[in-house]
Amino acid sequence: PYYVDVNQNLFLQASLYSTDLNLIVFVDTCVASPDPSDFRKMSYELIRRGCVKDPTYSSYYSPRSSVARFSFKAFSFAKQYPSVYLQCELVVCRYGDYSSRCYQGCVTRLKRNSGS
């Protein structure tokens, strides 16, 4: 566990360890929950499909493309939950593959007409 006060900046880093230096890491989704086994019922989205949902979320430059750095302000799920758990989905792509998910950024899904 990592202990922080509410509204304290929490800095995170995700690193990819590989001998292939042409890979990059992209933070696609991060969701917080008071229940480590359920990130659907009571959850809070920090970032979803590359779209920032929390106004305190920030991404940071990294000198290595195999490292993703980001931060957000710590928060609580009311007083009845003493802990908050974080689950993040990261995408690994080939550096320079501009058609890959890593280079698409924020992706919003368009709804299809039921007749199509």
C-alpha positions in Angstrom: 0.0 0.0 0.0 0.9 3.6 -0.6 -0.4 6.1 1.9 -1.4 9.7 0.9 -3.6 12.4 2.2 -6.8 13.5 0.3 -5.9 16.1 -2.4 -2.2 15.2 -2.3 -0.7 14.8 -5.7 0.0 11.1 -6.5 2.7 10.5 -9.1 2.8 7.2 -11.0 5.1 5.6 -13.6 4.6 2.5 -15.7 7.7 1.0 -17.3 8.0 -1.6 -20.0 11.1 -3.8 -19.7 12.0 -5.2 -23.1 15.1 -5.7 -25.2 13.1 -4.2 -28.1 13.8 -0.5 -27.9 11.1 0.3 -30.6 8.2 -0.1 -28.3 6.1 2.6 -26.6 3.7 2.6 -23.7 0.3 4.4 -23.7 -2.0 4.8 -20.7 -5.4 3.9 -22.1 -7.6 3.5 -19.0 -7.3 4.0 -15.3 -10.2 3.4 -12.9 -10.3 3.7 -9.1 -12.5 1.7 -6.7 -12.8 1.0 -3.0 -13.2 -2.7 -3.8 -10.0 -4.3 -5.2 -12.1 -7.1 -6.9 -14.8 -4.9 -8.5 -14.0 -1.9 -10.7 -17.5 -1.7 -12.1 -20.1 -1.1 -9.4 -18.6 1.8 -7.5 -15.7 3.2 -9.5 -14.2 6.5 -10.5 -12.6 7.0 -14.0 -9.4 8.9 -14.2 -8.9 8.2 -17.9 -11.0 6.1 -20.3 -9.9 5.1 -23.8 -7.2 7.8 -23.7 -9.8 10.5 -22.7 -9.1 12.3 -19.4 -12.1 12.1 -17.1 -10.6 13.6 -13.9 -9.6 17.3 -14.0 -6.6 16.6 -11.8 -5.1 14.0 -14.1 -1.9 15.0 -15.9 0.5 13.1 -18.1 4.2 13.9 -18.1 7.0 13.8 -20.6 9.3 10.8 -20.3 12.7 10.7 -22.0 12.0 7.0 -22.8 9.0 5.9 -24.8 8.9 2.7 -22.8 7.8 4.7 -19.7 4.5 6.4 -19.1 4.3 9.0 -16.3 1.1 10.5 -14.9 -0.4 12.0 -11.8 -3.7 12.9 -10.1 -4.9 14.2 -6.8 -5.7 11.5 -4.2 -9.4 11.2 -3.2 -11.6 9.1 -1.0 -14.8 7.1 -1.5 -16.7 8.6 1.4 -15.5 7.9 4.9 -16.7 4.3 5.0 -13.9 3.1 2.6 -10.4 3.5 4.0 -8.6 2.5 0.8 -8.8 3.2 -2.9 -7.5 0.8 -5.4 -6.3 1.7 -8.9 -6.5 -0.5 -12.0 -4.9 0.7 -15.2 -4.8 -0.7 -18.8 -1.8 0.2 -20.8 -1.2 -0.4 -24.5 2.2 -1.3 -26.0 2.8 -0.4 -29.6 5.6 -0.2 -32.1 7.3 3.2 -32.2 6.3 5.2 -35.3 3.3 3.0 -36.1 0.9 5.9 -36.4 -2.1 3.7 -37.1 -1.7 1.9 -33.7 -3.8 2.7 -30.6 -0.9 4.5 -29.0 -1.0 7.3 -31.5 -4.8 7.7 -31.6 -5.1 9.6 -28.2 -8.6 10.1 -27.0 -11.1 7.7 -28.7 -14.8 8.3 -28.4 -17.1 5.7 -29.7 -19.8 6.7 -32.1 -23.2 5.1 -31.8 -24.5 3.2 -34.8 -28.0 3.5 -36.2 -29.9 0.3 -35.3 -30.8 -0.1 -39.0 -27.3 -0.4 -40.1 
